[in-house]
Amino acid sequence: MRMWMIDPKLLCNKHLIGEHGEIHKHRHNFVKHHKISGRIKPVVQISPYLMEERHNELVTEMSRRDINHKSPYELPDLSYLSDDERCADVDVEISKKDLEDRCVKCAINIFSNNNLFN
């Protein structure tokens, strides 16, 4: 499970819907107080404190694309996590590189967006 944390407009439908689903799946780990150290080190793959905010960003983009959404998200209590775990931040540049290597559609979106500013 990972959060890409890049602008949702740059994600293909597969990765947009996938990240949304993974946020819901990971909520169970927080409710059950499971360890998340493997998602924080060696590379930060999730930002626990941002999950609800990120969920809402993804839903906004899903709605813009007319993708059905019926699953609200409420961030559970994260107080059992250390500050480093709870406040971990995904490196967006690493996410962009991973997506460029994994997905042609996302790579095209990322490349096109980068060229808008050059």
Phi, psi and omega in degrees: 000134176211157174252128181283321177065010173275167179308123182303335178296338182273347181278140170291167181303319181300314182283330175296307180292323179297314179295320177302312180296321180294325177298316178294319181296323184285339180305321179305320180297323178289317181299320181274001179060040177287154176291145178236013185304326179291344177264354181251327181229142007280340178239135179289117180254343179222151174240088187308314184293345181258003187299317180293316178298315180295318177307312183295324176297316180295320180296320177301315180290322177300316179298318179301327180268009182061035175267126183297139177219128180219026185231091178296159181230132173236125181296124178284175178295124180253012187295341179286343181279152173292162178302319180298321179287311184299322186256017180297143180240129175292137176278111184298325180293322175295318179298316179300314181297315179300315180293320178301323180283334186265328194221117180299317182297315178295320180300317178298316179298316180294315181297315180298318180294319179297324181287341178294335184256002180257000000 
